[in-house]
Amino acid sequence: MKHSPPMQEYQKNLNERVLADIKFAQSLIRHNGERGRVLELTFQKLLERHLPEAYGVTTGFAIDQKGDLSKQLDIIVYSKSHCPFFFNEGISVLPVEAVILAVEVKSKLDTREFQDVRRKARSVIDLDRSAVIAKPGEPSSPMNANDGLHMPLILGVSLESVDTTKLLAAQSGEVIEPVFISMDGRCLMRGAGPDRKIKWVHQIDDPAASFVLFSTMMVTQSILRPIDVTKYLKVMPS
């Protein structure tokens, strides 16, 4: 009998385990709000198990030096070494410069939820991320914006998706900021398919494992600058 390569087998097993947890939560919990929170925790624990100790996983808000808040985010991955918590009692408030990844978990990626994730993504991206201490000749990372500042990645995860053609048509050619991964195997992101043509909709194997691998890759490749906390606390004279 021919055996699969170890990593391929690992991805398959991981995917099956996550989907089994999701199915169990759906069958056990009938209240939509509580079920949603359990599903969020499923993906939160998944990231906690796979990310290095240098990164934390929480839920809450990002804030900038001007006092502007993002919308509430289901899951936030942040750098522990760059993160002075401003509030950390179950729901966290942390500086946007320390936010590496935000994840929104949806039961179904319909048009309303699709737009909700995009609004949450914009609420993070629009925050002022300049409260950092710059270093000359600092290397860039795949998650740096055109201005050189770190750009938080927003990832939408859904248990099932609807007609992706309909969702994309509703955007009228707009750029989709977040990447969307559906547990039915569809992924919305800009990239080249097997025919090397740029496309938005991709079919992926083992979507739960792809979520873990994509998230950990982007988190560990991020390069963050130290945060100038005085800009937040306003303890220095202007």
Disulfide bonds with the S-S distance in Angstrom:
none
